[in-house]
């Protein structure tokens, strides 16, 4: 660091304070990938251990964009105001990713703070509108056509670079599908401009070469069609360079087309959904 003014000296004490704090509870394995991240805080969510950062290029891993990251070091959240500069080590390990060793320079930026999550979501028992989409075969589908069986619905996009976001949602639904033959899976892209039906089909087969399309549809649609579904479930998203910034929502819809439960984030486990589905029988 080059000190250009005595006014910056207090930052040295801030960095020293940061360096002495305990590390996150996760322990990286010997084969973990580690990358240096630098950027600006857009929003912070201590309750869910998430911080959204507009970061510079992460050399060897990701171009510059805005992304949410897991950060479990609770002590730092009081420093994570919109506009604050942050540096940290990004750990990518065994299908998970998180930040370690954060250092923060606080700078106020009142226009920052757009969040990929909203406080809006359907209530238990609400009837889901008959949203119309296009599946991986280019066929028009609607939620009403799945009446008579429960539906597990989630949001993904095929270019998602973080293993504990879209890829985790897909692997979780794979686990649910294996033991819930009575339910239909539905993955909806939030990147309709890129995720054409063919791209979605190829993605499904890349994730599982024996993918059962009779039980699990991947769906896209027009920009407005996708926004309507996402807004109903309280999910915000927006493009950033060649990526999409988004939260995570997964919902269970019963055979009558009514909301049973909505999950925020990526903390839910496949067995939780399987248990809910079994209770519907």
C-alpha positions in Angstrom: 0.0 0.0 0.0 1.3 3.5 -0.9 0.5 6.1 1.8 -0.1 9.4 -0.1 -1.3 11.4 2.9 -1.2 11.4 6.7 -5.0 11.4 6.5 -4.7 7.7 5.5 -2.8 6.6 8.6 -6.0 5.6 10.5 -6.6 3.0 7.8 -3.4 1.2 9.0 -5.0 0.7 12.4 -8.2 -0.5 10.7 -6.2 -3.0 8.6 -4.3 -4.2 11.7 -7.6 -4.7 13.6 -8.9 -6.7 10.7 -5.9 -8.9 10.4 -6.1 -9.9 14.1 -9.7 -11.1 13.9 -10.6 -14.9 14.0 -11.0 -16.6 10.6 -14.4 -18.1 9.4 -15.4 -21.4 10.9 -15.0 -23.3 7.6 -11.7 -25.0 7.1 -10.4 -25.2 3.6 -9.1 -28.6 2.4 -5.5 -28.9 1.1 -6.8 -28.9 -2.5 -8.9 -25.8 -2.1 -8.5 -23.0 -4.7 -7.8 -19.6 -3.3 -8.1 -16.2 -5.1 -7.6 -12.6 -4.0 -10.7 -10.5 -4.3 -10.9 -6.7 -4.3 -14.0 -4.6 -4.7 -16.8 -2.4 -3.3 -19.6 -3.5 -1.0 -23.0 -3.2 -2.6 -25.1 -4.8 0.2 -24.6 -6.9 3.3 -26.9 -9.4 4.9 -25.5 -10.5 8.3 -28.5 -12.7 9.1 -27.7 -14.9 6.1 -23.9 -14.4 6.1 -23.9 -12.8 2.6 -22.2 -9.8 1.2 -22.7 -8.6 -2.4 -19.6 -7.1 -3.8 -18.8 -5.3 -7.1 -15.4 -6.8 -7.5 -12.5 -6.4 -9.9 -11.4 -9.3 -12.1 -10.4 -12.3 -10.1 -7.5 -13.5 -12.1 -7.7 -17.1 -13.2 -11.4 -17.5 -12.1 -13.9 -14.7 -12.8 -14.1 -11.4 -14.7 -15.2 -8.2 -13.0 -18.8 -8.3 -11.9 -21.2 -8.0 -9.0 -21.8 -11.2 -7.0 -23.1 -12.3 -3.6 -20.5 -14.1 -1.5 -20.7 -16.1 1.8 -18.9 -14.4 4.7 -19.3 -16.0 8.1 -17.2 -13.6 10.1 -20.0 -11.7 11.9 -17.7 -9.1 13.5 -17.1 -7.4 10.2 -20.7 -6.7 9.2 -20.7 -3.4 11.0 -18.0 -2.2 8.6 -19.8 -3.4 5.5 -21.7 -0.3 4.5 -22.5 0.3 0.9 -19.5 1.7 -0.9 -16.9 0.4 1.5 -13.8 -1.1 -0.2 -13.2 -4.7 0.7 -10.3 -7.2 0.1 -10.6 -10.8 1.0 -9.5 -14.3 0.0 -12.1 -16.3 -2.0 -12.0 -20.0 -1.2 -13.5 -22.4 -3.7 -13.5 -25.9 -2.1 -15.6 -29.1 -2.6 -18.6 -27.4 -4.1 -18.6 -24.5 -1.7 -17.2 -21.0 -1.8 -16.7 -18.4 0.9 -14.6 -15.4 1.8 -11.8 -15.3 4.4 -9.5 -12.7 5.9 -11.5 -9.6 4.9 -10.1 -6.1 5.2 -12.4 -3.1 4.8 -12.0 0.6 4.2 -15.3 2.4 5.0 -16.5 4.9 2.3 -20.1 6.1 2.3 -22.0 5.5 -1.0 -25.7 6.1 -0.5 -26.7 5.0 -4.0 -25.2 1.6 -3.5 -27.3 -1.2 -2.0 -29.4 -2.8 -4.6 -30.4 -6.2 -3.3 -31.0 -9.5 -5.1 -33.6 -10.4 -2.4 -36.9 -8.6 -1.6 -39.2 -8.9 1.4 -42.0 -10.1 -0.9 -42.9 -13.7 -1.1 -46.2 -15.7 -1.4 -47.9 -16.9 1.7 -48.5 -20.5 2.5 -51.8 -21.5 0.9 -51.6 -18.9 -1.9 -52.6 -20.2 -5.3 -49.7 -19.8 -7.7 -50.7 -18.0 -11.0 -50.7 -20.0 -14.1 -47.3 -18.8 -15.3 -46.5 -19.8 -18.9 -42.9 -20.6 -20.0 -41.0 -22.5 -22.6 -39.2 -25.8 -21.7 -35.9 -27.3 -22.9 -37.7 -28.8 -25.9 -39.1 -25.5 -27.1 -42.6 -26.5 -26.0 -44.8 -24.1 -24.1 -45.7 -25.2 -20.6 -47.8 -23.7 -17.8 -47.9 -24.4 -14.1 -51.5 -25.6 -14.4 -50.5 -28.6 -16.5 -48.7 -30.0 -13.4 -51.8 -30.0 -11.3 -52.4 -33.4 -9.6 -48.7 -33.6 -8.4 -46.5 -31.4 -6.3 -43.9 -29.2 -8.0 -40.5 -28.2 -6.6 -39.6 -24.9 -8.3 -36.2 -23.2 -8.2 -34.2 -20.5 -10.2 -30.9 -21.0 -11.8 -28.8 -19.9 -14.8 -26.4 -22.0 -16.7 -23.4 -19.7 -16.6 -23.5 -19.3 -12.8 -19.8 -19.5 -11.6 -20.3 -20.1 -7.9 -20.6 -23.8 -7.0 -22.9 -23.1 -4.0 -25.4 -21.2 -6.0 -27.0 -22.6 -9.2 -25.0 -25.8 -9.3 -26.0 -26.5 -5.7 -29.6 -25.9 -6.5 -29.4 -28.4 -9.3 -27.6 -31.1 -7.4 -30.1 -30.6 -4.5 -33.0 -31.2 -6.9 -31.3 -34.2 -8.3 -31.2 -35.7 -4.8 -34.9 -34.8 -4.3 -35.9 -36.3 -7.7 -34.3 -39.7 -6.9 -36.7 -40.3 -3.9 -39.7 -38.2 -4.8 -41.1 -39.9 -7.9 -44.5 -38.3 -7.3 -43.2 -34.7 -7.7 -42.2 -32.6 -10.7 -39.0 -30.5 -10.7 -38.9 -27.1 -12.4 -35.8 -25.1 -12.9 -36.4 -21.6 -14.3 -33.5 -19.6 -15.7 -33.0 -15.9 -14.8 -30.9 -15.5 -17.9 -33.4 -15.9 -20.8 -31.3 -14.0 -23.3 -28.5 -16.6 -23.1 -30.4 -19.7 -21.8 -32.3 -20.9 -24.9 -34.1 -24.2 -24.8 -31.1 -25.9 -26.4 -28.7 -24.4 -23.9 -31.0 -25.6 -21.0 -31.2 -29.1 -22.5 -27.5 -29.3 -22.9 -27.0 -28.0 -19.3 -29.4 -30.6 -17.9 -27.5 -33.4 -19.7 -24.2 -32.0 -18.6 -25.3 -32.1 -15.0 -26.8 -35.5 -15.4 -26.3 -37.6 -18.5 -29.5 -39.6 -17.7 -31.6 -36.6 -16.9 -35.3 -37.5 -16.7 -37.1 -34.7 -18.7 -40.5 -36.3 -18.0 -40.1 -35.5 -14.3 -37.9 -32.3 -14.5 -38.3 -29.4 -16.9 -35.9 -26.6 -17.4 -37.7 -23.4 -18.5 -37.0 -20.1 -20.1 -39.3 -17.5 -21.6 -39.4 -13.9 -22.6 -37.8 -11.3 -20.2 -41.3 -10.3 -19.0 -42.4 -13.9 -18.4 -39.3 -14.6 -16.3 -39.6 -11.4 -14.3 -43.3 -12.2 -13.5 -42.4 -15.5 -12.0 -39.3 -14.2 -10.1 -41.2 -11.2 -8.7 -44.0 -13.5 -7.5 -41.5 -15.4 -5.4 -39.6 -12.3 -4.3 -36.5 -12.8 -6.3 -34.6 -9.9 -7.8 -31.9 -10.2 -10.5 -30.1 -8.1 -12.9 -27.3 -8.4 -15.6 -23.7 -7.5 -14.8 -21.3 -7.9 -17.7 -21.8 -11.5 -18.9 -23.3 -12.7 -15.6 -26.5 -12.4 -13.7 -26.7 -11.1 -10.1 -29.4 -13.0 -8.3 -30.6 -14.4 -5.0 -32.0 -17.9 -4.5 -35.6 -19.0 -4.0 -37.0 -22.5 -4.0 -40.6 -23.3 -3.5 -42.9 -26.3 -3.0 -46.3 -26.1 -4.7 -48.9 -28.8 -3.9 -51.0 -30.8 -6.3 -53.7 -28.1 -6.1 -51.3 -25.4 -7.2 -50.9 -23.8 -3.8 -47.7 -22.7 -2.0 -46.6 -25.1 0.7 -43.2 -23.6 1.5 -40.7 -21.1 0.2 -37.0 -21.3 0.9 -34.6 -18.4 0.7 -30.9 -18.9 0.0 -28.9 -22.1 -0.2 -29.1 -23.4 3.3 -32.0 -25.9 2.7 -31.2 -29.6 2.4 -32.8 -32.1 0.0 -34.2 -34.1 2.9 -36.2 -31.1 4.1 -38.0 -30.9 0.8 -38.5 -34.7 0.7 -40.0 -34.6 4.1 -42.4 -31.8 3.1 -43.4 -33.8 -0.1 -44.0 -36.9 2.0 -46.3 -35.0 4.3 -48.5 -34.0 1.3 -49.4 -37.7 0.5 
